[in-house]
């Protein structure tokens, strides 16, 4: 499964995705949801056979998403590199 196909699947599943990202990036609007959604997306990867990288990050001002939505206060992201078995957590405060 390609990155584009996986991104389309995420959108079909009801996830909000960032437009033009390097890899499929799911956007959440509450930073507390990053870890929970990461687990759900990882399970979807296994189910559909997607074996490349993806990210789950909280919304930040200026980000372009497919379904446009509101803003959040924190920028938290989890980037999952399935091929290398790596997980990277990023946290940065964003002023509104």
C-alpha positions, 0 to 999 in steps of 0.5 A: 500500500502506498502512502497516498493510498494509506492517506486516502484510507485514513480520510475514509476512516474519518481521520483529519489529515495534513495536506502536503505532508511528507508522510501521512499525518493524522491531526488531532485537536486535543494533544491528549489524544495523540497517543490514543490515536497513534495506537489506532492508526498503528492497528489500521496499518497492520490491518491493511498492510501499510509498512511505511511512516506516518505521524499523529500530531496536534493541530497548530496554526497555519497547518492545512488539513483536508477537512478544515477545522479549529485550532488547539493550544499545544503542538504534540506529535508522534512520528512512527517509522514502522520500517525502522521500528522507531517512535519519536515524540515531539512536544512544543508549546504554541502561543495562540 
